[in-house]
Amino acid sequence: MNWFILALIAILFWSGSDLFSKMGSKSDDPYSHWKMVMAVGCVMGVHAIFMIVTGTPFSPRDIITYLPASFCYILSMILGYAGLRYIELSVSSPVCNSSGAVAALLCFFILGETMSGIQLLGVALVCIGVFALSVIEKRKDDAQRALEGVTADKKHTHSIIAITFPLLYCLIDGLGTFVDAMLLLDEEAGTGVIAEAQANIAYELTFLLMAIFAFVYVVVIRKGTFEVSRERPKVIAALCETAGQFAYIYAIGANAIVAAPMISSYCVASLLWSRLFLKEKLTRAQYAVIAVAAVGIVILGQE
């Protein structure tokens, strides 16, 4: 299976994870995000154990080998969650969603990876679509606040902290993808130190450790609860996240410089699922963004 099909699969499942995460998010539950970590970690842990039991070679040392990438991804997620306590999502998303472009630039300037002119055009259209979507979402939020007579707190829109968190997320998440490109084996180029399957298991087991930490914090220390029957959207989101991660790591291993910005367009695909399943209305501008990103993806698929 080539990198383009794998990237499409990652977009499909990660956009699905976005949808079900939104459905399972409960504003009145202060531990909702920790419960999401528990769900994702448990599903990933089960998948990792299944792969090991069914014969996929793995050594505990692989966790250490892949830890630089795992650390970047997990740290960026923590910063993303923490940042939303201080900053509005509509302010942070234009920066956060640029991490795929950051990864592509790092791969180009440091690893010397290249793309053809037509691929560059496709990547540019995808990046434009992702950034334009973020700008549209911000304007919609501003218009909604104005309609409701609500004035946004300046510290959530113009302070240093309002840009620090999304900037850190963007840079560290992009760095994680770059580290992936360095670590994953490339037999043709003779580079890398770990195969995709082992890297995926290592990441999933690391996330399982996060889930255990979250369980201890929420259930043991804070005396909270986690009932699977009440958290089904989170479990479905976790299944989608795990499937997307599995496809993602193979796509990155095959063609990081193009796959990274392409996969970042999963936030655009999330719009379609929100329209279909949550019955959210989309504006003409949002449909235009979907079209631009789709054209970019089609172009990449022709290469």
Backbone torsions as a table, in degrees:
resi	resn	phi	psi	omega
1	MET	NA	128.3	-175.6
2	ASN	-81.8	170.3	-173.0
3	TRP	-62.3	-32.7	-176.2
4	PHE	-66.6	-44.9	178.1
5	ILE	-62.6	-42.3	178.8
6	LEU	-62.6	-40.0	178.4
7	ALA	-64.7	-40.3	177.3
8	LEU	-62.7	-40.7	178.6
9	ILE	-63.4	-41.7	178.5
10	ALA	-62.3	-43.6	178.0
11	ILE	-60.0	-46.3	-178.7
12	LEU	-58.2	-51.2	-174.5
13	PHE	-75.8	-37.2	-179.8
14	TRP	-70.8	-32.3	174.8
15	SER	-69.0	-34.8	174.8
16	GLY	-65.3	-38.3	176.6
17	SER	-62.0	-40.5	176.1
18	ASP	-58.2	-46.3	-177.5
19	LEU	-60.9	-50.9	-175.8
20	PHE	-74.1	-27.6	173.7
21	SER	-64.2	-40.7	178.0
22	LYS	-64.7	-41.0	179.6
23	MET	-66.9	-32.5	-177.0
24	GLY	-92.6	-5.4	-179.8
25	SER	-74.1	129.5	-178.3
26	LYS	-121.3	112.3	-176.3
27	SER	-63.9	-23.1	-178.8
28	ASP	-90.7	3.3	179.0
29	ASP	-110.5	107.3	-177.6
30	PRO	-66.9	-13.2	-178.5
31	TYR	-108.3	15.6	-175.7
32	SER	-57.8	-43.7	-178.2
33	HIS	-69.2	-34.1	176.8
34	TRP	-67.7	-35.6	177.4
35	LYS	-67.6	-32.1	174.6
36	MET	-64.5	-40.9	177.3
37	VAL	-62.0	-42.7	178.8
38	MET	-60.9	-44.8	-178.7
39	ALA	-64.4	-48.0	-178.8
40	VAL	-63.9	-45.3	-178.8
41	GLY	-61.8	-40.6	179.9
42	CYS	-66.5	-46.0	-179.8
43	VAL	-64.1	-44.6	178.9
44	MET	-63.4	-40.2	179.5
45	GLY	-62.5	-42.8	178.3
46	VAL	-62.5	-42.3	179.6
47	HIS	-64.5	-41.4	179.5
48	ALA	-63.4	-44.8	-180.0
49	ILE	-64.2	-39.1	177.6
50	PHE	-60.7	-44.2	180.0
51	MET	-62.9	-40.3	179.9
52	ILE	-67.1	-46.0	-178.0
53	VAL	-64.0	-34.4	-178.4
54	THR	-85.4	9.6	169.2
55	GLY	109.0	2.0	177.3
56	THR	-69.7	121.6	-179.1
57	PRO	-60.5	135.5	179.9
58	PHE	-157.8	141.5	175.6
59	SER	-127.1	142.6	176.8
60	PRO	-53.3	-24.9	178.4
61	ARG	-65.9	-22.9	178.2
62	ASP	-62.6	-31.0	178.3
63	ILE	-62.7	-41.7	178.9
64	ILE	-69.0	-42.1	-179.1
65	THR	-59.9	-42.4	-175.8
66	TYR	-90.1	-1.8	-175.3
67	LEU	-56.8	-37.3	178.1
68	PRO	-55.7	-42.5	178.8
69	ALA	-71.6	-44.9	178.5
70	SER	-57.9	-43.4	-179.1
71	PHE	-60.7	-44.2	-179.6
72	CYS	-63.5	-46.3	-178.7
73	TYR	-63.7	-46.4	-176.8
74	ILE	-68.5	-40.9	178.8
75	LEU	-63.2	-40.9	179.6
76	SER	-64.4	-37.1	177.7
77	MET	-64.5	-43.3	179.5
78	ILE	-62.1	-43.7	178.5
79	LEU	-63.9	-37.4	178.0
80	GLY	-62.9	-46.3	178.0
81	TYR	-63.5	-46.3	-177.7
82	ALA	-65.3	-38.1	-177.7
83	GLY	-62.8	-31.6	-178.6
84	LEU	-68.6	-10.5	174.6
85	ARG	-78.5	-20.2	-175.3
86	TYR	-118.0	-8.7	-172.8
87	ILE	-144.0	145.6	177.6
88	GLU	-73.7	143.6	-179.3
89	LEU	-58.3	-37.9	-177.6
90	SER	-66.8	-21.7	177.2
91	VAL	-83.8	-37.3	-174.0
92	SER	-82.9	-31.1	-170.7
93	SER	-61.9	-36.2	178.1
94	PRO	-59.3	-33.9	179.7
95	VAL	-80.9	-47.3	-177.9
96	CYS	-58.3	-41.9	-175.6
97	ASN	-74.7	0.9	177.3
98	SER	-91.5	3.6	-175.9
99	SER	-62.7	-32.5	177.8
100	GLY	-63.4	-38.6	177.8
101	ALA	-67.6	-38.1	177.2
102	VAL	-60.4	-45.1	179.4
103	ALA	-61.2	-42.4	179.9
104	ALA	-62.4	-41.9	178.9
105	LEU	-64.4	-41.2	178.7
106	LEU	-64.0	-41.9	178.6
107	CYS	-63.9	-35.6	-179.2
108	PHE	-72.0	-49.8	-173.5
109	PHE	-80.3	-30.8	-174.8
110	ILE	-102.3	-45.2	-178.4
111	LEU	-88.9	-12.2	178.2
112	GLY	75.1	16.3	177.3
113	GLU	-71.1	149.0	-177.3
114	THR	-131.0	166.1	173.8
115	MET	-137.6	156.2	179.7
116	SER	-74.5	169.6	179.5
117	GLY	-60.8	-40.3	-178.6
118	ILE	-70.3	-35.2	175.9
119	GLN	-65.8	-39.1	178.2
120	LEU	-61.0	-41.1	177.5
121	LEU	-62.2	-45.1	179.5
122	GLY	-62.0	-45.1	178.8
123	VAL	-62.9	-41.3	179.5
124	ALA	-61.0	-43.1	179.8
125	LEU	-64.7	-40.3	178.2
126	VAL	-63.5	-46.4	-179.5
127	CYS	-63.7	-39.9	177.4
128	ILE	-62.3	-42.7	179.5
129	GLY	-62.6	-44.5	-180.0
130	VAL	-63.1	-46.0	-178.6
131	PHE	-68.5	-40.8	179.7
132	ALA	-62.5	-38.4	178.0
133	LEU	-59.8	-43.7	-179.8
134	SER	-62.4	-41.8	179.4
135	VAL	-64.5	-42.0	178.9
136	ILE	-61.7	-43.4	-179.9
137	GLU	-61.8	-39.0	179.5
138	LYS	-64.2	-44.0	-179.7
139	ARG	-64.7	-38.1	177.3
140	LYS	-62.7	-42.7	178.9
141	ASP	-64.1	-42.1	178.7
142	ASP	-61.9	-42.6	-179.8
143	ALA	-65.5	-38.6	179.5
144	GLN	-66.1	-40.3	177.8
145	ARG	-64.2	-41.8	179.6
146	ALA	-63.2	-38.6	179.2
147	LEU	-64.9	-35.8	-179.2
148	GLU	-88.4	-2.9	179.9
149	GLY	72.7	27.7	-178.9
150	VAL	-102.6	132.4	177.5
151	THR	-102.9	125.1	-178.8
152	ALA	-68.7	141.3	176.6
153	ASP	-67.4	127.9	-176.7
154	LYS	-59.8	-30.9	-178.2
155	LYS	-68.2	-17.2	178.1
156	HIS	-93.2	-1.0	-177.9
157	THR	-131.9	-31.0	-173.8
158	HIS	-125.4	-2.2	-177.8
159	SER	-80.2	167.5	178.2
160	ILE	-61.7	-40.4	-178.1
161	ILE	-65.7	-26.1	-179.0
162	ALA	-68.7	-20.9	178.7
163	ILE	-110.3	-20.5	-177.8
164	THR	-63.3	-48.6	-177.4
165	PHE	-61.6	-51.5	179.4
166	PRO	-64.9	-33.1	176.2
167	LEU	-63.0	-45.6	178.5
168	LEU	-62.3	-42.5	178.4
169	TYR	-58.9	-49.8	-177.7
170	CYS	-58.3	-48.5	-176.9
171	LEU	-67.9	-44.0	-175.9
172	ILE	-73.5	-38.6	177.3
173	ASP	-66.5	-41.9	175.7
174	GLY	-62.8	-38.4	177.3
175	LEU	-64.2	-37.5	178.2
176	GLY	-59.9	-43.7	178.6
177	THR	-65.7	-39.3	177.1
178	PHE	-62.5	-43.7	178.1
179	VAL	-63.0	-38.8	174.3
180	ASP	-54.2	-49.3	-178.1
181	ALA	-60.8	-32.4	179.0
182	MET	-76.4	-39.3	-173.4
183	LEU	-80.9	-35.5	-173.8
184	LEU	-71.2	138.0	-176.9
185	LEU	-64.3	134.1	173.6
186	ASP	-128.7	98.4	-173.6
187	GLU	-63.7	-35.1	-179.5
188	GLU	-66.6	-42.3	-178.4
189	ALA	-85.9	-14.5	-179.0
190	GLY	70.8	31.9	-178.9
191	THR	-122.1	168.7	176.8
192	GLY	96.4	162.4	-176.1
193	VAL	-131.7	-7.7	-176.8
194	ILE	-145.8	138.9	-179.8
195	ALA	-78.0	160.4	-175.6
196	GLU	-59.1	-43.0	-177.4
197	ALA	-61.9	-45.0	-179.5
198	GLN	-68.0	-37.4	178.3
199	ALA	-63.8	-41.6	-179.6
200	ASN	-64.7	-43.5	178.1
201	ILE	-62.5	-43.0	-179.8
202	ALA	-60.1	-43.8	179.3
203	TYR	-65.2	-43.0	-178.1
204	GLU	-65.4	-38.6	178.1
205	LEU	-69.7	-34.1	176.0
206	THR	-64.7	-40.4	178.0
207	PHE	-67.7	-33.0	175.9
208	LEU	-61.4	-40.0	176.8
209	LEU	-62.2	-38.1	175.6
210	MET	-61.9	-40.7	-179.7
211	ALA	-63.7	-40.2	178.0
212	ILE	-63.3	-43.1	177.6
213	PHE	-60.9	-44.6	-179.5
214	ALA	-62.8	-40.0	179.4
215	PHE	-63.5	-45.1	179.5
216	VAL	-61.9	-42.2	-178.3
217	TYR	-67.1	-48.9	-173.8
218	VAL	-75.9	-49.9	-171.8
219	VAL	-86.8	-44.1	-175.3
220	VAL	-82.4	-49.4	-175.0
221	ILE	-82.6	-49.0	-176.2
222	ARG	-89.9	-3.1	177.0
223	LYS	61.6	31.6	176.3
224	GLY	-84.5	-176.2	-179.8
225	THR	-131.3	158.4	173.4
226	PHE	-140.2	103.7	-179.5
227	GLU	-107.6	117.1	-176.0
228	VAL	-57.3	-39.0	-178.3
229	SER	-61.8	-27.6	-179.8
230	ARG	-94.1	-9.4	-175.5
231	GLU	-118.1	31.5	-177.6
232	ARG	-58.9	-42.3	177.7
233	PRO	-58.4	-37.3	178.4
234	LYS	-65.2	-39.3	179.9
235	VAL	-66.6	-42.4	177.6
236	ILE	-64.1	-41.1	176.6
237	ALA	-60.0	-39.9	179.4
238	ALA	-65.3	-39.7	176.6
239	LEU	-62.2	-43.3	178.3
240	CYS	-65.0	-42.5	179.9
241	GLU	-60.2	-42.6	-178.8
242	THR	-66.8	-44.3	178.7
243	ALA	-64.2	-41.3	178.5
244	GLY	-63.6	-42.0	179.0
245	GLN	-62.0	-40.3	-179.7
246	PHE	-61.1	-45.0	179.0
247	ALA	-70.6	-39.2	-176.9
248	TYR	-57.4	-46.0	-172.0
249	ILE	-68.4	-31.5	176.6
250	TYR	-74.5	-36.4	177.9
251	ALA	-64.8	-43.5	179.0
252	ILE	-65.1	-40.5	179.3
253	GLY	-62.8	-29.9	-177.1
254	ALA	-87.0	-37.6	-174.6
255	ASN	-160.0	72.5	-172.7
256	ALA	-62.4	-40.7	-172.0
257	ILE	-64.6	-29.3	179.3
258	VAL	-99.8	-38.9	-176.2
259	ALA	-65.6	-38.1	-175.9
260	ALA	-59.2	-54.7	178.7
261	PRO	-67.0	-31.0	178.5
262	MET	-64.9	-46.3	-177.4
263	ILE	-66.5	-26.8	179.3
264	SER	-64.0	-12.8	179.6
265	SER	-79.5	5.1	178.1
266	TYR	-60.0	-24.8	177.8
267	CYS	-66.9	-26.8	176.6
268	VAL	-73.4	-41.7	178.2
269	ALA	-62.8	-30.8	179.2
270	SER	-59.3	-30.6	177.9
271	LEU	-59.0	-43.3	-178.3
272	LEU	-63.8	-42.8	-179.9
273	TRP	-66.9	-36.9	177.7
274	SER	-63.6	-37.0	178.8
275	ARG	-69.0	-42.1	-174.9
276	LEU	-76.5	-41.2	-171.5
277	PHE	-104.5	-31.3	179.7
278	LEU	-100.8	-2.4	178.2
279	LYS	59.3	29.4	176.6
280	GLU	-75.7	138.0	180.0
281	LYS	-81.9	137.9	178.2
282	LEU	-108.1	145.9	177.8
283	THR	-86.3	167.9	176.7
284	ARG	-60.5	-37.8	179.7
285	ALA	-61.9	-40.4	179.6
286	GLN	-66.7	-40.3	176.4
287	TYR	-63.2	-36.8	178.3
288	ALA	-63.8	-41.1	178.6
289	VAL	-62.7	-43.5	178.3
290	ILE	-59.0	-42.1	-179.4
291	ALA	-64.2	-44.3	-180.0
292	VAL	-61.5	-47.9	179.9
293	ALA	-63.3	-39.2	-179.7
294	ALA	-64.1	-41.1	177.6
295	VAL	-61.2	-42.8	178.0
296	GLY	-59.9	-42.7	180.0
297	ILE	-67.2	-40.0	178.3
298	VAL	-62.4	-41.9	178.1
299	ILE	-59.6	-45.0	-180.0
300	LEU	-63.6	-32.4	-179.7
301	GLY	-72.7	-15.0	179.7
302	GLN	-84.0	-14.2	-176.2
303	GLU	-80.2	NA	NA
